[in-house]
Amino acid sequence: MAAVSAACLIVPLAACTPDDGPRPAASATSTGGAVPSAPQDDGKRDGRLDERLDRTTIPELQEEMEDERLTSEELTRAYLDRIHRLDPRLDAVVTVNPDALDLARESDELRRTGEARGPLEGIPVLLKDNIDTADRQPTTAGSTALSHSKPARDAFLVKKLRDAGAVVLGKANMSEWANFRSPRQTAGWSATGGQTRNPYVLDRSPCGSSSGSAVAAAAALAAVTIGSETDGSIVCPASVTSTVGFKPTLGMVSRSGMIPITGSHDTAGPIARNTTDAALALWAIHGSDAADPATSGADTALPSDHREVLDPNALRGKRIGVWRKGHIGIDPDVDRAFDLAVQRLRELGATVVEGADVADSTDMMRKDMLPAVLTEFKHDLNAYLAATPGPHPRNLTELIAFNKRNSTVEMPKFGQELFEMADRTDGDVDAPAHRRHRGAATRQARRAIDGVLAHHRLDAIVTPTNIPAPAVEALDPTPFVSSTRNSAVAGYPHVTVPAGYAQGALPLGLSFLGTRYSDANLLSYAYAFERAAPVRKAPAYLPTLPGRP
């Protein structure tokens, strides 16, 4: 299906969507041809801002605004220009906030009067399209079923971003319903946003489900983006787009106002072009929320200042375990990049401990995780739909019926088998059978990580995040064991940082894993590695790999 039209990028999506029989939106621009050159300088006071956005950090942007060499309005216009130029080829942004420039002007006025609100003052941020905003943008999870939903309030993390001064620039495309509609789902595709493309090689997968968030960060369509993860949905797209993706400890960031899969796994987290910006964004959005009991310990779970983790010597004297089993011997470029990364850890003063392999989670997923998640999905999604104003399906049963009525738009590529499996459950999260499944899955996942950490007396575990990005529509292309599942089910943090490239073009990531509330330590290790091995390069927007038809 084609992407939404250009008009839908600058007004709420509901204005572009028909009634209970939506049609595919027509793309306003072709996805072929060369990427247009940057627009001519339009009065920016410090050279061509557009050329610097890929490599400038948030603290550097803040310094420029403090020195009156840049305004938030100019910065926001620059990102809007990049979205207008680049996104027709990427389909990473599904909605641009029509109030973004007004918000930027308000930020500039607050700065002029000495009332700057926080460390993100005037910084444009894109949100994954499953995070509620009480503005003129919808929150759809990629589905036309929610095109007319009207969240009554901002998600708690959005309120935190606004309190820190951020400009909400728009919503990023995502795998529809966060990759939880069909086991044959195409990563990065949604009915509202079309197919998100990997900016490094356009015919390769952006992974999912925070596809648009990762691609937008990689292409510098915003200073930083917010994604969400249930299992791999931040770190996988970050790894294949050469960005830093951070999946926090469960409860570090509130889920209030986020379209759920399961409260036992779901968390939001930042995706950025560097660790500094990812850390700064995490500090802005974390915190205790009375509406989300899991966040009760969040206020004291991080140091008071994000700069405490930006230590280039953070790896010195640390014991870092190496997880190779299930990840090495599958792709030679992954092997090469990982070996170089491990050597760099040694050079940075870490004690590298081989044999720190985390147990395969495949059996746990089949026996306990999937039955638990299916029940939780029905329970949690029904609660979200019932509480959210606007004309839309009120529960999962109605949503399934909507998709059937509108199958041309909603199901042109894959079905809704997971929806139907979830709807056949009783949705009772207090039932003994469900509690047994959830308890068994969580215990096994935590033992898999904590057991390795304890046995080898480790500070963290490193492993390749994923294989190089496969073709856009590829399903399960290799036997690479999931690097994310145990962290996801355990509720533990996971960060991926750029580590190299396959065939000179496809990004590869290095993962740092740890136990509960080791978030600050993992970020510090990622920062030290990034500083010592700055391998990231800007996207090339290649139509395909060189030498391929």
N, C-alpha and C positions, 0 to 999 in steps of 0.2 A: 504494500500500500504506500502511496505517496505521503510525504510529510505534510504537516499543516501549512496553509498558505502564509505568505509574508504578513498579511493582515492579521492573522491569528497570533503573530509574534508580538504585536504591540497593543492588543486589547485582550480582555478576558476571553478564554477559549469558548465559554458558553455562548458568546455572541456569534461564533463561527460554526456552531453545532446545531443541526436540526433537532426536531422533537424526537419522539420515541421511535425513530427510524433513521438514525444517522447514516450519512454517506461518507465515503472516503474523501478527505479534503484534497484539493489539487495543489501540487507543489508550484510555487510561483517561479522558481528558478531551477534550472537543470543542475544535476549533481556532477555533470561531466565538465571537462575543460580544466584549464589551469586556475589556480587560486588567484583572485584579483590582487593587484598590488595594494599596499596600504594607502589610505586616502591622503591627500595633500595636507600639510600642516595647516590647522585652522585656528591659529592664535595661541597655541600652547606656549607657555613662557619659557620652557626649558627643553627646547629641541623637539624632536618628533617623539612624543610620548608613546605612540603606538609601538615603536620599535623597541622600547624598553620594557614593555609590560611583561614579556616572557621571563625576564631575568631580575626584575625589581621586587624586593620583598615588601611586606606590609610595613615593617618599621621604617624602611627607606621612603615609602610613600608618605607615611606620617611625618617624617622629618621634612619632606618637601612642602607638605601642607602647613606645618608649623612655621616654616621659613617663608611662607607666602610665595613659593615658586610654583605652586599647584593648588587647585581647588578640587573639592569633591565633585562639583559639577563638571569640571573638565575631565576628571578621571572617569566619572560615570559615562560621559559622552564617548570617551575613548573606548570603553568596553562595549557600549551600544553599537558603535561603529564596527568593531570587530565581529560582534554577533551578526550584524547586517551583512558583512562581507563574507565571513567564513561559515556561518551556520547553515546556509543552504546546502553545503556539501557534507555537513556533519550531523545535522538533526539532533544536536545535543540540547538545545534550548526549546522548550515547548511553549513558554509564555514569558514575555517581557513585562515587567511591572509598569503599567502606564503612569504610575506616580513616582518612578525612580528619580527623575530629574528634580522633581519638587522636594523629595526627601534629601537629595544631595544639596540643594540650595539651603534647606533648613539646617543641615549639618554645617555648611559654611558659615551661616549666621551665628550658630552656637559657638563655633571656633573663634569667630571675630570678637564675640562678647565675653570670651573666657569661660564658656560654659560647656566645653567639650565633655562628652559623657563617659568615654572610656577608650580602650586601646584600639577599637575598631572604628573610631569616629570617621565618618565619611568613606568608609571602605565598602565597595560593592561586593555583595555575596549572592551566589545562586544557591537555591534550595532544591533538593530532590522533590519531585511532584507527588510525594506522599506525606508532606509536612504542611500542616494547616497554616494558612494566613488569613486573617480577618480583613482582607482588603479586596481590591477588584480582580484578584486572581482566583481561579478555582483551584481545588486540590483534587486530582483525579486518579492517582495511582496508575495513570496511563489509560484509563477506561472511559469511554464515552458515557457509561452509566452514571458517572459522577460529574459530568460536565456542568450540571446545574446545582451542584451541592454548594452550600453557603456556610462554611465553618463559622461558628459564633464568636470564636476568639482565636488569637494566635496560639500556635503550639508553644509550650513553655520555652523551648529552646529558641524560638523566634523572638519571644519577648526578651530573652537574655541577649540575643544579638542586637536587638533594637536598643536595649539599655546600654550596651557597649558602644553604640553609635553607628552600627552597621547600616548600610543602605541595602534593602532587599531588592536586588536587581531583577529577579525573575525566578522561574521554575525550570529545572532541568528534566529532560526526558529520562525514562527509566524502562526497564523490562516490565511489561504490564503486570500489575498486582505483584510486583517484586519477585518475579520468577516463580510464583506459586499458583499457577493456573493449570499447567500441563507439564509432564515430564519431558515433552518434546518441544518446549518453549524455545524461541529464538532470542538469545540474549540481546538486549538493547532495543527490542521492537515493542511498540505500543500502538494502540488504535488512535490515540490522540497525537502522537509525535512522530510516527513512522519509525524507520530503522536508523538508530544512531550508528555512526561510522567511526572506526578507529582513525585518529588523525595521522598516525604514522604510516599506515598502509590501509587505504580506504576500503579494500575488499576483505579486511580481516576483522574479526570479532572485537567489540569493545568490552566483552565479558558483561556480567550483570550482577545485581540489578541496578546498581548506581552508575549505569553506563553514561548517562548524560552528565552527571556530576563529574566523573573522572575525565571524560573527553573535554568538557568545558574548562576544567582546571588545566589540562594539558595544553589546550589551544589558547590559553590566557583570555578566555571570554569573561572571566571574573577574577578578582584577586584571590579568592578561595571559594570552595564550594562545600556544601554539606550533603553527605550521602547517608544511607542507612544500611545496616547489615543484619540479616538473620543467620546466614551461613555463607560467608565469602563475598557478600555483595558490596563491600567497600574495598577489601584488599585485592580481590581478583581484578576488577576494572582498573584499579590504581596500578597494579603490576604491569598490565599490558598497555598502559598509556604513559609509562615513565613518570609517574607522580608518587607522592607520599600519601598513603592511605592509612588512617588510624581508626581501628575498631576498639573503642574503650571497654573497660570492665562494665559488665551489665549493671546499670544503676548509676553510672557516672554521669550520664546525660538522661534527662527525663524523656519518657515516651509519650507524655500527655500531648494530644493533638497530632499524633502520627498514625497514619493508617497502618494497622497491625497485621502481622502474620501470627506471632506468638509473643506474649510478654515474657516467656522464659528465655528467649534469645534476642529479641529485637533491641537494637540500639542505634542511635545516630552517631556520626563521627565526621571529622573533616577530611577533605582531599585537597591537596595543595601541590605546588611545584617544588616546595622545599619544606624541610622539617620545621624551620622557624615559624612559617605561617601556619602550618598544621598545629603546632603547639599553641600558638597565640589563639587560634580559633577554638581549640579544645578548652582552654582556660575560660574563654568567653561563654561557652554554652554549657559547661558542667555546673552542677549544683543541685541542692536539695529542693524537691518539689513535693508539697503536701499531697498532691493528687497522684503521685507515683511513689508508693512506699519503698520501692527498690532503691530510691535515691537517698535514703536517710543518712548514709555515710558519705555522700558525695562532697559535702562542703569541706571536709578535712582530708580528702583522699589525694589531693595534689598540693604541692608547695604553694605558697601565697603568690609567687611570681613565676611566670612561665620561663623567664630567663635563667632560672636556676637549673633547668634541664639542658640548656644550650652550652654544654661543656665539651670542648673538643678532646679532652682527656678522660671522658667518662668511661671508656672501655679499659683503661689501664688498671691492671690487677683484678679484673673481673673474670669469672669462670663462665665461658660460653660453650654450651653443648652444640654438637653438630649432628643434625638429623639428615641422614642420606637415604635411608631405606624407603623405597617406593618413589623416590624423586630423582635418583641418579641412575644413569644408564639408559635413559629414555630419549633424551635429546642432547646431542654433543655440545650445542651452544650453551644450554643450561649447565651442563657439567663444567665447561670451561669457566663460565662466569662465576659459578659457585666456588670453584677452587680458588679463583683469584680473590673472591670476597673473603674466604677463610684465611688466606694468606695475609690479606690486609688487616684482619682482626688481630692476627699475631703481631704484625708490625705496630699496631696501636696499643700493644701491651696486654692484650687479653690472653688468658690461658685457655687454649682451645682444647676441648674434650671431645674426642670422637666417640661414636657409638651411642649418642643420646637420641636414639630413634623413638619417636612417639608411636604408640600402637595404632594400627589400622582401625578405623571406626566403622567400616562397612557393615559388619555384623550388628553392631549397636544401632546403626541407623535403621536397618530393616526390622529388628526385633522390638525396639523400644522408642527410638526417636520419632520415626514417622507416625506411628499410632498416636503418640502424645501430641505431636504438632497438628495433626488433622483435627483432633478434638479441640485443641486450643485455638486453632484458626477459626473454627465455626463460632466458638464462644466469644473470642475477642473481636472478630469482624462484625458479628451481629450487634455487639454492644456499640461499636463505633458508628455503624450505619444508623442504628436507632437513635443515637444522640446527636447526629449531625443534621442541621436544618437543610431544607431544600428538597426539590422533587427528585427522588432517586430511589432505587431499590432499598427497602428497609431491612433486609436480611439476606443471607446467602442464598436461600431458596429463590427469592425474587431476583437476585442477581443472575443466577443460572438461567432463569427464564428470560431475562433481558438479553443475555448473550445469544440465546437460541433465536429470539425474534430478530436480532440484529447480527446474525452470524456472518453476513457478507463483510461487515466492517470489523466485528470483534473477533471472528474466528476464520479468517482467510488462510491462515498458516498453520494453526494448531488448535487443539480442542480445549476442554476444561475438565480433564479427568480428575485432577486434584481437587477442584471445587466439588465435584460430584462425590468423590470419596469422603471429603470432609463433611458434606451435608448428610451423609448416611450415618455419621456418628451422632451421639446424643448431645454433644457439645457441653457435657457436664465435667468441668475441671475438678470437681470435688469427688467424683466417683472413684471407688477403690481401684478399679482397673486402670483408670487414667493415672492416678497417683503412683501406682506401681511402675507403669511405663516411664513416667517422667523421672521418678526417683532413680530408677535403674540407669537411665541414659545419663543423667547428670553425674551420678557417682562414677560411672565408668569413664566419662570424659575428664573429670577432675583427676581421677587416679592416673589416667594416661599422661597428663602433663605434670602433676605434682610428684608422681612417683619418679619420673625421670629427673626432675629438678633436685629432689631429695637424694636419690641414689648417687648422683654424680656431684652433689653439692654445687649446683649451678646457679648463676644469676639470671640466665636466660638461655633460650634455645634458638639457633638459627637454622634456616632451611630455605631452599628455593620456594618462592611463592607459587609459581605456576609454570607451565610450558609457554612457549611463544604463542601469541594469539593465532588460533586456527581461522579458517574461512568463516565468514559471517554466519552461515547456517549450519556449521558443523556441530554434531552432537557427540559428546564423549569420545574425542578423537584418539586419546591415548590412555594407557593404564596408570597415569600419574595419580598417586594417592592424595586425597584431599589434605591440604596443609591447614585448612581452616576449621574443619568440623569439630574437632575436640575443643578448640578454643571457643567456638560458638556455643556448643552445648554446655560447656562448663561455665560460660559467662566471663571468660578471661580475656585480657587485652591481646591485641595482635597488630603489629605495624609492618607495612612493607615500604621499602625504599628502593629507588632505582639502582640496579646492579650491573647493567650492561645491555647488549643488544644481540639478537640472533640474526644471522645473515646480514648484519650491518644495519638493520632497519627495524626489527621487531623488539620492543622493550622487554626486559626481564627484571624481575624484582627479587629482593632479598627480604625474608621475613624474620622478625624478632618476636618470639612468643614468651609469655611469662605467666605467673599466677595472678590471682585476684589482687587488684589495686597495685600492680607493678607498673602501671601506666607511665608514670614519670620516668622510671628507670629505662623502660623500653624506648621512650622518646629520646632520652639522652644517648642511648647506644646508637639509635638510628642517626641522630645528629652527628655524633663523632664519626660514624662510618661515612656519612654523606660528605662531611668536610674533608675527609681524607681521600675519598674516591668520588669526586664530583662528575659522574659519568653522564648525567642527564643532558640531552640536547633537545632543541625545539623540534616539534613535529615537522615532517617533510611533506605530508599530504600526498604520498605516492599513490597512484591509482591501483598498483599491484606491485609485487616484488619484482625487482629487475630480473630480466631473463624469463619471466613467466608471460604466457599469452594474455 
